[in-house]
Amino acid sequence: MIVDPKPGAKPAASIALVDWAAKNYLVVDDFIGIRQLLRESLRNLGAKNIDQASSGGEAIAMLARIRYDVVLCDYNLGEGKNGQQVLEEARVRNLLLPSSVWLMVSAEKSVESVMGAAEHQPDAYLIKPITEGVLLTRLNRVWQKKQVFKQIDQAFAEKDYLRAAKMCDSQILTNKLHEMELLRMKARLMLKSGEPEKARETYERVLQERDYQWAKAGLARIRMANGEYEQARQMFQGVISENRYYIDAYDQLALTYQSMGQNEEACAVLERAAKLSPNSVMRQRSLGQVSLKLGNVGMAEKAFRKCISIGEYSVMKTVDAYFGLARVCGLKHETKEAMQLLVLAQREFSGEQVQLRSKITEGMVYHESGDFQRARKAGDELDELLFGNPERPDTPTCLELATLLFSVGHRDSPVELLCYVIKNNHDNLQLLDDVQTIFDRAHMSDEGLALIRSSRKEASDLMNQGVSLWKTGKLPEAVAWMRSARMSLPNNLRILFNSAQINISHMQQLGHDPALAAEATEVLLHVDKILPGQQRFAQLMEQLAALAPGAGEGTDGDAPG
């Protein structure tokens, strides 16, 4: 409950610091008495425009209509979404202004509750009871900080990472109070801008001042991105040994282990993280998937069931948990529940991709439970579907489909699928190892190795021909060639990036062309959808922006690579 400060006590911050009267507020709590107490406390601070919501669903509906300056949200909201899930969805759906203040309020002090809320970065976490003095102090402190980052956050939301990084530098010159946080943001922006060396320099500058764990974790991320997995592993483990509650380090350490092919170690790390902060849908999904890959059926079942449970009211709710649990049921010969899960998945999630994956999982469940006749029937239906549709699903679905088709006796269609995967990921060595493993299980080790080599060469030749045309000054021909290459290999990141780069080079040398600019933008946004956070994305987007009419003369771009 809200309690009045002691008689004669002076608030830690003055109401005059900020004009709280003109701002819009949302108070979210399932108890009307608490909502009224919070409302009265805000009114005592001068607030006038105060809305209330009694549930997470009602809060989301109001956030979708109105952009609030301040949100006070209880963690436990009864049936439906909890405060963590409301904040999570508000972030994902961009329902908050860059300057919005989110105060998470709770009577709970458990590690699980605090860790779960903190992962979604509320601006402050307040434990009940809250005095008006504490509330005002927190509001003033957070609001002032928000003003420092307001324009930076806006540029970040617009994916203009380099402009946002320059804003960090400007703010550092005049705002020493938030220097470390600005440097942290700058390093993050440098990584997103494709400038890992500048990010590394920023992290090292921070570590000269103080031994911040986030800076060490940032350096470890750069190591991992460079393929220096052992060094990254050691650094992430060092961060965890210093702070066992640094949850992101666990997730990154697990990814490092998976990149090294050490799935048992990755599973152990995710299990530890899930015990500390069990209410992350994505972490439970990852734990279930790696456990299933290892054949640890018990842990996979526990993780997938937890994932479905906590995802019920979450924007991060994932169909992967339903398919994963169906696979577990198949391995346990519980076919009836597996089929029920597949029906539920198609009811909860829509789209052709879901239907396709459901049919693949159905075939796998039947095969793993020993019903080979029904497994073959599902495989035949999928083989016919592939024959009649030239489009191919995403890489994980292709791998699952090829595995099923091999297991039920098909050969040509899974080989074609795997060659498609190789060509679209010809420089992803970890993925190529996974493809080779599928060939090995199909008793095609030598043939698979030869197919991987020839498919990689075909993709490289296709890309290199376009680059060669560009280097010899045949820009229109290079643009046309790369356009054709994209049609053949629509998800090959190297080809996509080089196609955009050649379009940009064409405009840098021959003048701005709206059609080429739109094409390059579409290609880059497709890349960002396939695999967000690629280093060249921000650089090429900035070059495109510089070429727009009125933006000034563009500089020569980097060579395709």
C-alpha positions, 0 to 999 in steps of 0.5 A: 500500500501507499503510505504517507511520508513521516511528518516533517520529512522533505521529499528527496526531489522537488515537484518543481523539477518536472511538470507532472501535472501535464502528463498522461498516466496509466495505473494498472492493478487488479485491486481497486483499492491499490489503484485508488491509492496510487491515483491519489498519490499521483494527484498529490504530485499534481497529476491530472490525466490518470487512467486505470486498468484492472487487468493486463489485457485492459492495459494493453488495449489502453496502451494501444490507444494512448501514448502514456508518459508514465505507467505504474504497473503491478507485477501480479494482475490475477487471471491473464497477463501479468505485469512482466507480460504487459511490459514485454508486449508493450516493448514488442509492439512499440506501444511506448514512447521513447520517453515513457517511464515504466515503474513495475510495482510489486509486493514480491521480493522473490528472485524469480519475480524480480529477475523476470521483470528485470529481464524486460527492463522496467525503468524502476522496480518498486516494492510495496509499500511505497511512500509518496516521497519514494515515488516522486524521487523515482519519477524525477530520477527516471524522467531526467534520465529518459530525457537524456536518452529520448532522441537516442531511443527514437533514432534506435527505433528508426534503426538509424544506429550510426546517428544514434551513436553520434548522439551518445557522443554529444550527450557524453560531452555534457552529461557526465552523470550518465556517461557509463550508460551512454557508453553502454548504449554507444557500444551496442549501437556500434555493434548494430552498425557493423563496427565491432572494433569501435564497440570493442574500443568503447567497452575497453574504455569503460573497463579502464574506468571500472570493472563493469560486467556488462562491458565484459559481456559485450567484449565476449559477444564480439569474440563470439561473433568473430568465431573466437568461441573458446575465448568467448566461453571463458569471458561469459563464464567469468561474468557468471562467476562474478554475478550468478544473476547476470541472466543474459550471460547464461543465454550467450554462453549457451549460444557459444556452446552450441556454436562449438557443437557442445550441446550438453554443456549448452543444455546445462547452462540453460537449465541453470538459467531457467532455474534462476529466471524460469518465466522466459518463453524463449529460454524455456523453448531453447532449453526444450529444443536442445534437450530434445536434440540430446534425447533428454526427453524428460527435460525437454517435456518439462521445458516445453510444458513450462513454455506453453504455460507461461506463454499462454498470455505472452506476446512471445507465445511460440508454436515451437513449444507445441511441436516440440512437446508433440515430438516428446509425446511421440518418443514416449509413444503417447500419440493421442496427446501428440495429435491433440497438440498439433490440432491445438497448435493449428488452432492457436497459430495461423498460416501455411507455415504452421500447417506445413510444420504440423504435417512434418511433426505428425510424420515424425511423431508417427515414425518415432512411435513406430507407426511407419505406415502413417509416417510414410503417408505423411511423407508422401503428402509432403513430397507431393506438396514440394513437387507442386510448389517451387517455394521452399520453407525456412532453413530449420523447416527444410532440415526437419522435412528432409530428415522425415523424408529420408526416414520414410524412404524418399531420396530425391526431394530431401536431397534437393531440399538440403542442396537448397539449404546449402546454397542459401547458407554456403558460408555457415559452417555450423549449419553445413555440419548439421546438413552432413549429419542428416546425410550421414543418418541417411547412409549418404555420407560420401555423396552428401559431402560431394553435394555440399562441396558442389552446392557451395561452389555453385552459390559462390560462383553465382555471387562472384559473377555479379561482383566481377561485373561490378568490378569491371564497371558493368554496373547495369549488368551487375545489378541484373545478374544479382537480381537473378541470383536473388531469385535463385537463392532468395535467402543467401545473406551474402548475395542479398547484401552484395545485391544491395551494395551493387545497387548503391554503387550504381547510384553513387556513380550514375545518380540516384534512381528511385527504383534501385533505391526502393529495391535495395531497401526491400532487400535489406529489410528482407535481410533484417527479417531473416537474421536481425542485427547483421553488421552490414545492415546499418552501414548500407542503410546509411549509404542509402539514406545519404543518396536520397535527394537532398541528403548531399553527395554520397561517398563511395561504398565498400566493395561487395564481399 
